[in-house]
Amino acid sequence: MRILEPQTMYVRPITPESIVSANGLTVQDLPQDQRIGEVVYFSDDLTVKGGDIIDYVAPAEHETAQRLIVIDGELLHTVLEHELLAINDNPYNIFFVETLSDLSVTDGGIEVSQSTKLITQKGKVIKAFENDFCKIGDIVEYRRSGGHAEVYIDTTKCHVLKGSDLYRINDVISPYRILINIDLIARKHKVINTDSGMVIPENWLYMKYNLQYGEILEMGEIAKGYHPELNIGDTIIIHHSVESQAQDFRLLKTVYNVANMPIAEHRMLNAYFNGNNEIFGKIVTEKQGENKIRKIVPIFGHIFCNKRFEIMYDFSKGMTKLFDMEHDYSKANTLVDFMYAREHLMKEYTDKRQALLSGYQIDSQQIRSYDPNNPYTQDEIDYLQDINRKMQEVNMDAEKTGAYVKANFICKIRNHNDKQEHFLVPINYLYPITLFGKEYIKIHKDMIIAKQNTNIMNNEWRPVGNTVFIEPIEEKSETLLEVPENSAVLTKKGIITHVGDKVTALSVGETITYVAITPMTFTVDGKDLLAIPETAIKAAK
């Protein structure tokens, strides 16, 4: 029996059946942001059971990798209760809402007005499927221009809403929501004081143009229970998407001064049990003598680290025959440097590939056109075969180079609050953030694969949790594996060198067979190792 966190399911993804449109094109009968799966494991507080077929909302792009889990060699997706749309084709957490005009009157004679300058709108729930916080007759507030589906119930035109669409219910903040205030003056000050005139990678624009913190104005009742560390008035550190203009469905209100200039925004956060990727910590002001010191207090398992890191990889092994790129990654010790290097390498190897292939194509055109009445000579055949071999070699080498350029390298990074503590973390899980003029890298404890304390005698790397370090038995592949769409995945063999503190059924020295999904390779003391979760191991002896 597996014990899951509340409101959590592990789901076997199902590829939806294809349909053929009128023009003969094969399409998927499913919205882009929706998925289908079979429930395999579930927490006790849910109404689902094993074998149920569910429709659910696809996770945000930055959460996708964190939602994957391998159990008994099978790739499963983590789904949260609030993401459910239907169970066995029965709608779940869905509401049909009749839109109310600015001067609509409810059945009770209460006038409903709009007070947020057309950002949101109100409506009355006329039909509600299974949920625990909204019922028929409730007045709800939601995004005005949210692209909501529309249906008719009898003769009444309704918006179809999910629970996550609701901002307020009967003028009370939705149970799973937190409302924060973003200081636009402080954000403008941050932009001015960090503007160096340099062109910076996209991820770092978030640091530059978003404040990334705000003051809590309101909290839903369920949000309060899930996050007892937070209180109204706290200043919390947030994910950049909360402020992103592309995420304007979060914007509830813009506050203007007497000169009609915007000075603040009220924005909504999601506060589900597992939805802690939007809140990283709190900013606490402490008085030291005559000075006030701002202190970062990480919460929900997030950790703030120094911005500089070391990539634990022997880059001479990443070179290929045609593309020598050792210098780029080996010198990168910040995310900005790494992103520049990755962008440069992508362009360099694609340009070189195209130039080489174009050259070989020109060479092949030197041979006359084939004529059945005058076949090629053996020398001409050998020449064309040689060109074809070289073109195949270029394509194969380019594929290996592309895998190297895009690899999820393991990085050594130092805890900002404990200079003796270091972590090994995949580079794709490093999140840049700037607060009050200082740059940090934010990581989450669940993404750490190993720890090291340089202040103790035995300071070797120790795998964390159910992570296992292995030394591959067969020759290491130079191709980075893609996460497969189904459970038919490649297996490999290796020897266990280290085990995490939560691994109980495996020992150092055992030979194991494991599922080779996005293997994380790193180099320690000149030895190449792989880090894999215990659940990826299919057999041991």
N, C-alpha and C positions, 0 to 999 in steps of 0.2 A: 504493500500500500504506500502510495506517495502522498506526502503532506504538502499541499500547495498554499501559497499566500491567499488571503481572502480575495474573492471576486476574480479568480484566475483559472484559466483553462489551458491545457496543452492540446493542440488540435492538429490532426493529420490533414494537410491541405489537399483539396480536390480540384482538379482541372475541370472547369465547366465545359459542358457539351457545346460543340460548335454548331452554328446554324448557317445556312446559306441564304444570303440576301438576294433581292430581285436581280441585281446585276451579276450574280454568280460568285461574288466575293465571299469568302468564309470569314465570319466574324464571331466574337464571343458575346453571348447574350448576358452580359454582366457589366455594370458600370466600372470604370477604371479604378475607383477608390473602394471597391467592394470585393470581398473574397468569400469562398465557400470552403468549409472543412468539416471533418468528423471529429467529435469530441472523444479524446482518448483518456485524459485525466482531468479532474476538476476539483475545486475546493468544496468543502461541505456546505458553504453558505449559498450555493447556487441551485437553481431549479433544474439545470440540465443534468443529463446522465450520460454515461458512456454509450457511444454509438449514435447519439443525436447528430443530425446534420444541421449546421448553423450557417447563417449568412452574417458576416461581420465587416466592420470598417477596416480597411487596410491601415496599418500604422504609418505614422509620419516617416518620411525618408530617413531622418537622422536616428530613428529608433529601430529600423528594420533589422539590422544586424544583431541588436541586443535581444530581439524577440525570438531568435532561432535557438533551438535546443535539440541535442541529439540524445535519444534514450534507446538503449538496446539496439544501437546501429541505425535507428530511424530518425529522420529529420522531422521535427514538429515545430509548430508555430505557437507562441504564447499569445493568448487573446484575453482581454479584460472584459468584465461584465458590461461596462458602459458602451463597449464597441459592438455588442450584439444587435442585430437588426431583425433576425428571425430564427426560430427554433423549429426544425421540421416543417418549414414553410408557413409557420404561424408567426405573424408580426410580433416583435418584442421591442419595448421601449420606443414605440412610434406613436405620434400624436397627429390628429387631424384638427386643424385650427382655423376657425373662421376669422378672417381679418376684420378688425374694427377700425373705423375711420377715426380721425382726430376728435370727432364729437359724437362717437357712438355711445349708446346708452345700454347698459347690461340689463338683464332681466330684473335685477334688484333695484334698478333706477339709478345706479351710480354712473356718473359721467366719466368716461375714460379719455384722457387727453394725452397728447404727445408732448414731451418736454425735452426731447434730446435732439432737436434740429434735424429730424428726418433720418437719423442714424439707425434708430430702432423703430419697431412698430409693435402694436399690441394685438392680441387676438383671444378669442374664447375657444377653449377646448370643447369640441362637440363629440369627439370619439377618441378613446385612449386605450391602447393595448397594454399588456402586462408591464407594470412598473410599480415603483414603491413611493413615488413622490408627487405625482400629478394626476388629477382626476377630471372627469367631465364637469364642465362649468367653470373651471379655473381660468383666470385671466393671466396670460403669459406674455412676456416681452421677449422679442427676438430680433435678429438682424433684418433690417428692411430689404436690403439688396443681396440676400444670401443665395439667390438662384434656387429657391425651394421648389420642389415639384408641386404641381397643382392638380387637384382632383375635385370631382363633384360628388357630394353625398346628398342624395335626393336632388334638390335644386340649389344647394348651398355650395359655393365655391370655397375650397379649403386649401391651405398650405399643409404639406406633409413634412413634419418636423421630427428630428431625433431628440433624445434627451439632452445631447450635447449642444443642441441649437438654442436651448432656453437660457436666457439671462436672468429673468425674474419670474416668479410665480406668485400671483396675488400681491404684487409690489414688494415681495421679499426675495432676496438674492437666491438663486437656484442652489439646492443643497450641496452640489459638487463644485461650486464656483468660488473663486477669490477675486475680489475687485481691488485693483491697485491704482495709484496715482503716479503718472510719469511726469516729472518736472521738465518741461520743454526748454526752460531757460538754462537749466543745468546741462541738458543734452547739447544745446547750442554751444555752451562754454566748452564742453568736452571736445566737440568737433574743431573749434577754433584752436584749441591748445594742443591738438594732436595732428594738425594738418602740416605735414612735412613737404607736400608738393610731389611726393613719390607716388608712382603707380603701385598699389599693393594688391596682393591676391584677394579674391572675393571673400573668403572666410574672415579675413582681417578687416574688411569693410564693416562687418557687423560690430566689431570692437570699436571702430572709429565713429560710426554714425548712430549707434544706439547707446543709450545710457546704461542699460543692462541692470538697473535696479529701480525699485519703486516702493512706495509706502502703501501698506495694506489699509484699505478703507472699509471693506466689508468681507465677511466670511460666511459661507453657507454652513448649515448645522452639521452636515456630514463631513465637510471639509475640516471643521474644527475638531471633530473626533479623530479624523485620520492624521491631522497635523497639530498635535498639542503643543509643539515647540513654537508655533506661530500665534501671534496676537494682533488685534487691530492696532495700528500705529507702528508696527515693526517695519523696518526697511529691509526688503528681501532682494537677493541677487537672482536674476531671472535669465532664461534663455532668450537669445536675440529674436527668435520668432515672435515673441509676445509683442515686440515693437515694430516688427517688419510691416512695411506698407502692403506687402503681398498677403499679409495675414490680417487685413483690416476688419475681418468679421469679429475680431476681438474688441474693436473700438466701440465703447458704449457712449462716450460723451467727450466732447472737446470743450475745455474751459477757456473763456476769453477774458481779457482785462477791460478796463473802461475805454481803452483806445481800440477795442475790437481786435486785439492781437492775441493769438493762441498762446497760452502760458502753461497748459497742462492737458493731459489726456487721461481718461479713465478707461482702463483696459481689463479684460477678463482673463483669468488663468483657469486651467483645469486642475482640479485637486482630487483626483481619484487615488485610490489606495496605492496603486503601482505607478501613478502618473507623476513621478517625482523628477522627471527630466526637465521640467520647466522652472523648478526652484532649486537653486544650488546652495544657498546659505543666507545668513543675515549679516547686516552691518550694524555693529554695536559701537556706540560712542562712549568712551571712558574718559574720565577727567584725571589727568596727572599733573598736579600742581595747578598752574594757570593755563595749561594746555589741554585741549580736547583731542584724544587719539581715536581714530576710526579703526576698529578691529573687525576682521572677517571671521565669522563663525560658520564653518561648513555644517550642513545638515543633510539628512536623507542619504548618507553614504558618499557624498561628494567630497573631494579632496583638492585643495589648491596647491599647485606645485610651481617650482621655478620655471621660467620660460625656456631655459636651455636644457637640452637633453643629449644623449649619446645613442646613436643607432647601433644596436648590437648585431652587426652583420659584417662578414668579410666581403667587401665589395669587389675584390678582385675576382670572386667567383660569379659575380653578376654580369661580367663582361661576356660578350659573344664575339664570334669571329669577325663580324663586319662592323660592329658598333662598339667603340671603346668609350665608355662613359663613367669610368671609375671615379674621376675627379669630382663630379657633380654632387652625388649623394654623400660621399665620404667626408665632405667638408661642411655639410649641413648640420647645425646644432640648434636651430630654432625652426618653428613651423613656417615662418616667412621664408627662410632659406630653403627649406625642404620643398615648399610649394613652388618657388621659383625654379628649383632644380627639376622638379617633376614636369613642369610646363615646358622648360627648355628641352629636356630629354625627349618628351613626347614629340615635339616639333622636329628635333634633330633626327631621331630615328625614322620617322615617317618620311621626312624629306630625302634622307639618304636612300631609303628603300625605293622610293619613287624614281629617284635619279638613276639608281642601278638598273631597275627594271626597264626604264625607258631606254637606257644605253643598250641593254641586251636586245630589246625589241628592234632597235635600229640596226644592230649587227645582223639579226636574223633576216632583215629585209635585203641584205646584200646578196642573199641567195635568190636565184631566179625563181619565178612562179613554177609550181609543179605542173608538168605536162605528161599525161599518161603515155603519149607516144615517144617521150624522151625522158625516162625516169631519172631520178637523182643518182648521181655517182655515189660510191661508198664514202668518198671524202666529204661530199655535201651532206650526206646522212650523218656522218660522225660530227660534222660541224654543228648541225642543228640540234643533235642530241646533247652536245656539250653545252650549247646555249640554254637548252631546256633544263639541264641539270643545274646550271648556275642560277637560273631564275628560281627553281625550286629551293635551292640552298638559301637564297636571299629571303624568300617568303618564310621558310622555317626559322631562320635566324631572327627575322623581324618578329615572329610570334613569340619566341623566347625572350626577346628584348622587351616587347610589350608587357609580358608577364612580370619581368623584373622591374620595369618602370612603375607599374601599378601595384606592386607588392605591398602587403600590409606589414611593414617592418616592425620588429620589436624594439622599443626604446627604453633606455634607462633614464629615469627622471627622479628628481629629488623633491621630497615633501617640503613645502615652504615653511611649515610650522615645526618641523623636526629635521634639522640638517643632517642627522645621522641615518635617516630612513630613506631608502631608495626603492623604487618600484620598477618592474618590467611591465610595460603596457603596449599593446599594438598602436601604431602611430595613427591609425584611422579613428581611434577613440580619444585623441587629444583634442581638447576644446579650448581655443584661445579666448581670453577675456581681459579687458583693461578696466581697472577701477581706480579712480582718483590718480590717474597718471602713471600707474604701475601695471606692468604686464604680467599675467599669470597663465599657466596652463591648468585647466580644470579636468580632473579625471573622476571616474566613479569606482568605488571599491570592487564592484562586480566585474570590472574590466581588467583588474590587476591579475596577472598570471604568476607573479613571484615578488617576494620582498627580500630586502637585504638591510641589515643594521650594521653599519661600519664601526659601531661603538662597542661591539662585543668580540670575544676571541674568535668564535666560529662565525664568521660573517659571510658564509657562502649563501648563494641564492636559495631561497626556500619557496617552493610552489605554494600557491594559495588555494584553499578550499579543495575542490575535487580535480584540480589541475595535475597532470602527469607530464613529466619530461621524458622523452624517449630519444634514443639514438637509432635512426633508421638502419635496417639491415641491408636492404637493397640500395642501389645507387640512387641518390636523391634526384628527383625529377626537377628539371629547370622550368617546367610549365606550371603556372599557378592554376589550381583547379577552381572552377566556378561552382557555386552552390547549386546542386541539381534541383530540378523541379519535382522529383519524386524520390522514393526511398531506394531506388536502384543506384547505389553509390559504390565507388571504388574502395577496395580495402588494401591495406599494406601491412607490413610487419616491422617491428622494432623491438628494442630492448629498453626496459625501464631504467632510468638513471636517478630520478628523483620522484617523490610522490607528495601530494599536498596533505595538509593537516586533517582533511576530512575524508581522505581515501583510506578505506579499511580492508578492502578485499584484494589489494595488489601490493606487491613488494618489489624493491629494487632488485634488478637482475632478471626479472621474469621476461620471457619473450611473449609479445602480445600481437594480436591482429586488431587493427583499428580502422575506423572509417576515415578516409582521407578527404575531409571537407576543409577547404581553405586552410591548409597546414600553416602554422606560424613558425617559421624557421628563425633561429638566432644563433649567435656564436658566443660561447663562453669558454675562456681559457683555450682558445684555438680549436674547440670542438663544436661541430654543428649539431644542434639539438632541435627537436620539435616539441611544442607545447600543445597538448590536446586535453579536452575534458575527459574525465573517467567514463562518462556515458558514451563516448565515441569508441570505447574498447569493446570488441565483440567476443574475444577469447583470449585466455592467458594460460601459460604453462611454464 
